[in-house]
Amino acid sequence: MSNSNINYHEMKQAILRGLVHSGWMALDEISMNHTSAVARKSFQTAVGERTAIAYFTDAPNECCKLSGEYTSEGNNVLSTTGFFVWYGTRQLQLMRRSTPMS
């Protein structure tokens, strides 16, 4: 992870809250603290239930990448899906102001 380790973990928690709000389920604490996996969501398909996993990985300096894994017919159909999330100092200040205290 980059030198902005605390910022990365704060962003990972913010991303998790957004995914949970969108119907995803948080992974266990060990996964959250020691892997890039963040959340999972199961889908019913014609061949049974399949589960997608969301990953949040550190990228250089002040951004991270949110990506996913969902295997269908032996291929990860989300392998080319992902986007960068910026978490610089200014973005964190704005996020902290807009996040209600729990």
HELIX and SHEET records of a PDB file:
HELIX    1   1 ASN A    5  HIS A   21  1                                  17    
HELIX    2   2 GLU A   29  HIS A   34  1                                   6    
HELIX    3   3 THR A   89  SER A   98  1                                  10    
SHEET    1   A 5 MET A  25  ALA A  26  0                                        
SHEET    2   A 5 ALA A  37  THR A  45 -1                                        
SHEET    3   A 5 GLY A  48  ALA A  59 -1                                        
SHEET    4   A 5 CYS A  63  GLU A  69 -1                                        
SHEET    5   A 5 GLY A  82  TRP A  86 -1                                        
SHEET    1   B 2 THR A  71  SER A  72  0                                        
SHEET    2   B 2 ASN A  75  ASN A  76 -1                                        
END                                                                             
